[in-house]
Amino acid sequence: MAQKTKARKKKKKAAKKRRTKQRSGAMLMVLAIAALLILAAFLLRIMLRQQTPPEDSGSTSLESVTEPPQMPPNTLTETCFGEENGYKTYQSDTVSAKLGLDISSHQGWIDWSAVAEGPADFVILRAGYRGYADGSINLDSYWEYNISSAAATDLGIGVYFFSQALSPEEAAAEAHTVLSMIEGYDIDYPIYFDWEPVPDPQTRTSTISASEVTACALKFCQTIEEAGYRAGVYFNPSIAGSYYNLYELKDYEFWLAQYTNTPDFPFAFGIWQYSAEGTVPGIDTNVDMNLCFTTYGN
């Protein structure tokens, strides 16, 4: 009997020990789960803090990042375009477009009296260019003849420089070159920055970025306008999309090259170069044809 009682006590003691051990294990599991929950909450708080900018930090909301900045739209009406004597026209209630030519040494010798008596109202003359391989600044070989001859007519005059600038400093040097060349002449139309990619393995601008080209255009235009002239940028839709942030240049004039029946570029522009195969009296070669929708100078 005593042995049975002793066995029961021993069994009871073992069961109590097991229950105590089980309760201890359960308590440890609860504590472990609680620790994991606290750690998870802490990590989540850190993640939310990193994703949410603090107040008054100047951070931009997601909505303003994904929505592009507003640009002045192209408001030209397709039905207002026409043609007269082989040249494009545009006539609306508010705009009567002027016909113009852009000219360089590629046109060779020009009979400026015949050009002045022809259909053109204005010309845009190339002042010079930067070499795409060696980076040297060169004057257009017909510049002096063209500017002095055009100035003796009633034609409006604008200017462009073919740039291959790699930096704002080089673009400023190009602008200063143009300013020195136009001294003493009345320039009615804007002075344009004409940067274009050159498909040649020796070109020095082959790796330039859009932000760099935009910075060059901005510096050129700022330098021109600080001297009291109107400045602008020449491009076609492909160059506009690949090499420019147009919003940064929206305060300057746009000269669009698009060889289509009517321009469908979405943003506003002052001059449209619509053909590279125009013919006019006084010029033996083909010449670029333009329509101007904005009033410049006189």
C-alpha positions in Angstrom: 0.0 0.0 0.0 2.8 2.4 0.9 4.5 1.6 -2.4 1.3 2.4 -4.3 0.9 5.7 -2.5 4.6 6.6 -3.2 4.1 5.7 -6.9 1.0 7.9 -7.2 2.8 10.8 -5.6 5.7 10.4 -7.9 3.4 10.2 -11.0 1.5 13.3 -9.7 4.7 15.2 -9.3 5.9 14.3 -12.8 2.6 15.4 -14.3 2.8 18.7 -12.5 6.3 19.2 -13.7 5.1 18.5 -17.3 2.3 21.1 -16.9 4.7 23.6 -15.6 7.1 23.0 -18.5 4.2 23.3 -21.0 3.1 26.6 -19.5 6.7 27.9 -19.7 6.9 26.8 -23.3 3.6 28.5 -24.2 4.7 31.6 -22.4 7.9 31.7 -24.3 6.0 31.3 -27.6 3.7 34.2 -26.7 6.7 36.4 -25.9 8.4 35.4 -29.1 5.2 36.2 -31.2 4.9 39.5 -29.3 8.5 40.4 -30.1 8.0 39.6 -33.8 4.9 41.8 -33.9 6.7 44.7 -32.2 9.6 44.3 -34.7 7.2 44.2 -37.7 5.5 47.4 -36.5 8.8 49.1 -36.0 10.0 48.2 -39.5 6.7 49.3 -41.1 6.9 52.6 -39.4 10.4 53.1 -40.8 9.2 52.3 -44.3 6.3 54.7 -44.1 8.6 57.4 -42.8 10.9 56.9 -45.8 8.1 57.0 -48.3 6.2 60.0 -46.8 8.0 63.3 -47.0 7.9 65.5 -43.9 5.7 68.6 -43.9 7.3 71.7 -45.4 10.2 69.7 -46.8 9.7 71.0 -50.3 9.1 67.5 -51.7 7.0 67.2 -54.8 3.8 65.0 -54.6 3.4 62.0 -56.9 0.7 63.8 -58.8 2.9 66.7 -59.7 5.8 64.4 -60.7 3.7 62.3 -63.1 1.8 65.2 -64.7 4.0 67.0 -67.2 4.5 70.8 -67.0 2.1 72.9 -69.1 3.4 74.2 -72.4 1.7 76.9 -74.6 -0.3 74.8 -77.1 -0.3 75.0 -80.8 -3.5 77.0 -81.6 -3.1 77.1 -85.4 -6.2 76.0 -87.3 -5.7 73.4 -90.1 -8.4 74.9 -92.3 -6.6 78.3 -92.3 -3.7 76.9 -94.3 -3.7 77.3 -98.0 -1.4 77.8 -101.0 -0.9 80.6 -103.5 1.5 80.6 -106.5 3.2 77.5 -105.2 3.8 78.9 -101.6 2.0 77.9 -98.4 -0.2 80.5 -96.7 -2.0 80.9 -93.4 -4.8 83.3 -92.9 -7.2 83.5 -89.9 -9.1 86.2 -88.2 -6.1 87.1 -86.1 -3.0 85.8 -88.0 -1.8 86.6 -91.5 1.4 84.5 -91.9 4.5 85.9 -93.6 6.6 83.9 -96.1 10.3 83.6 -95.4 13.6 81.9 -96.4 16.6 80.7 -94.4 19.8 81.1 -96.3 23.5 80.0 -95.9 26.5 79.6 -98.1 24.8 76.5 -99.5 22.7 78.8 -101.7 25.9 80.4 -103.2 25.6 83.8 -104.8 22.2 85.4 -104.5 20.6 88.2 -106.5 19.2 90.0 -103.5 17.2 92.6 -105.6 15.3 89.7 -107.2 14.7 88.1 -103.8 13.4 91.3 -102.4 11.0 91.7 -105.3 9.8 88.1 -104.9 7.3 86.5 -102.6 9.4 86.5 -99.4 8.8 88.9 -96.5 11.8 87.9 -94.4 15.1 85.9 -94.4 17.0 84.2 -91.7 20.7 84.2 -92.4 23.3 81.7 -91.1 26.0 83.7 -89.3 28.3 80.7 -88.8 28.8 77.3 -87.4 30.9 75.3 -85.0 32.9 72.3 -86.5 31.5 69.0 -85.4 34.9 67.4 -85.2 37.4 70.0 -84.1 35.0 72.4 -82.3 36.2 75.5 -84.1 33.9 78.4 -84.7 33.6 79.4 -88.3 31.8 82.3 -90.1 29.5 81.5 -93.0 31.5 82.2 -96.1 28.7 84.3 -97.6 27.8 86.1 -94.3 29.1 89.5 -95.1 27.6 89.5 -98.6 24.3 88.2 -97.5 23.8 90.5 -94.4 24.9 93.6 -96.2 22.8 92.9 -99.3 19.7 91.9 -97.3 20.0 95.0 -95.1 19.8 97.1 -98.2 16.3 95.7 -99.0 13.0 95.9 -97.2 13.2 92.3 -96.1 12.9 91.4 -92.4 16.1 89.8 -91.1 16.8 87.1 -88.6 19.9 85.1 -87.8 20.9 81.6 -86.8 24.0 79.8 -85.7 24.7 76.1 -86.3 25.9 74.9 -82.9 27.9 71.9 -81.8 28.4 73.3 -78.3 29.3 70.8 -75.5 28.8 73.2 -72.6 27.0 76.4 -71.7 30.4 78.2 -71.9 30.8 77.1 -75.6 27.2 78.2 -76.3 27.9 81.6 -74.8 31.0 81.9 -77.0 28.8 81.2 -80.0 26.3 83.8 -79.0 29.0 86.4 -78.5 30.4 85.6 -81.9 26.9 86.3 -83.4 26.5 89.5 -81.5 29.8 90.8 -82.8 28.8 89.9 -86.4 25.4 91.7 -86.3 26.8 94.9 -84.9 25.5 97.8 -87.0 22.6 95.9 -88.6 18.9 96.0 -87.8 17.8 92.5 -86.8 14.0 92.3 -86.9 13.5 88.6 -86.3 15.0 86.4 -83.5 18.5 85.0 -83.4 18.2 81.2 -83.3 20.3 78.4 -81.7 20.4 75.6 -84.2 21.9 72.4 -82.6 21.6 69.2 -84.6 23.1 65.7 -84.1 25.7 64.9 -86.8 25.8 61.2 -88.0 29.6 61.0 -88.2 31.9 58.8 -86.1 34.2 61.9 -85.5 31.5 64.1 -84.1 32.4 65.5 -80.7 28.8 65.6 -79.6 28.0 61.9 -80.0 27.5 61.3 -76.3 25.9 64.6 -75.2 22.7 64.3 -73.2 19.4 66.1 -73.5 20.0 68.1 -70.3 23.4 69.3 -71.7 21.9 70.4 -75.0 19.1 72.2 -73.2 21.6 73.9 -71.0 23.6 75.1 -74.0 20.4 76.4 -75.7 19.4 78.2 -72.5 22.8 79.9 -72.2 22.9 80.9 -75.8 19.4 82.5 -75.6 20.1 84.2 -72.3 23.3 85.8 -73.8 21.4 87.0 -76.9 18.5 88.5 -74.9 20.8 90.2 -72.4 22.2 92.1 -75.4 18.7 93.3 -76.3 17.7 90.9 -79.1 15.0 88.2 -79.3 16.3 84.7 -79.0 15.0 81.3 -80.1 15.7 77.6 -80.8 15.4 75.7 -84.0 14.4 72.0 -84.0 12.3 69.3 -85.7 10.0 67.1 -83.7 12.6 64.3 -83.4 15.3 66.7 -82.0 12.7 68.3 -79.7 11.8 65.0 -78.2 15.3 63.6 -78.0 17.6 66.5 -77.1 15.5 69.2 -75.4 13.5 69.8 -72.3 11.3 72.4 -74.1 9.7 73.5 -70.8 13.0 75.0 -69.7 13.1 77.0 -73.0 9.4 78.0 -73.2 10.3 81.7 -72.7 12.1 81.8 -76.0 10.9 81.6 -79.6 10.5 78.2 -81.3 11.3 77.6 -85.0 9.9 74.3 -86.0 11.1 72.2 -89.0 8.4 69.8 -90.1 8.0 68.9 -93.7 4.3 68.0 -93.7 1.2 69.5 -95.3 0.3 71.2 -92.1 2.2 71.2 -88.8 0.8 69.0 -86.0 3.5 69.8 -83.4 1.5 70.1 -80.1 3.2 73.2 -78.7 3.2 76.8 -79.9 5.9 78.0 -82.3 6.5 81.3 -84.1 8.0 80.0 -87.4 7.4 76.9 -89.3 10.0 75.6 -91.8 7.8 73.6 -94.1 10.1 72.6 -97.0 13.8 72.3 -98.0 13.0 72.3 -101.7 11.6 75.8 -102.3 12.4 77.9 -105.4 12.4 81.7 -105.5 13.6 84.3 -108.0 17.2 85.3 -107.4 18.4 82.0 -105.9 19.6 79.2 -108.3 19.5 76.4 -105.7 16.6 75.0 -103.6 16.0 77.0 -100.5 14.2 76.4 -97.2 10.7 77.8 -97.0 9.1 79.2 -93.9 5.8 80.7 -92.6 5.9 83.1 -89.7 2.8 83.4 -87.5 4.2 85.9 -85.0 4.9 89.6 -85.4 8.6 90.4 -85.0 10.2 93.7 -85.2 8.6 95.9 -87.8 
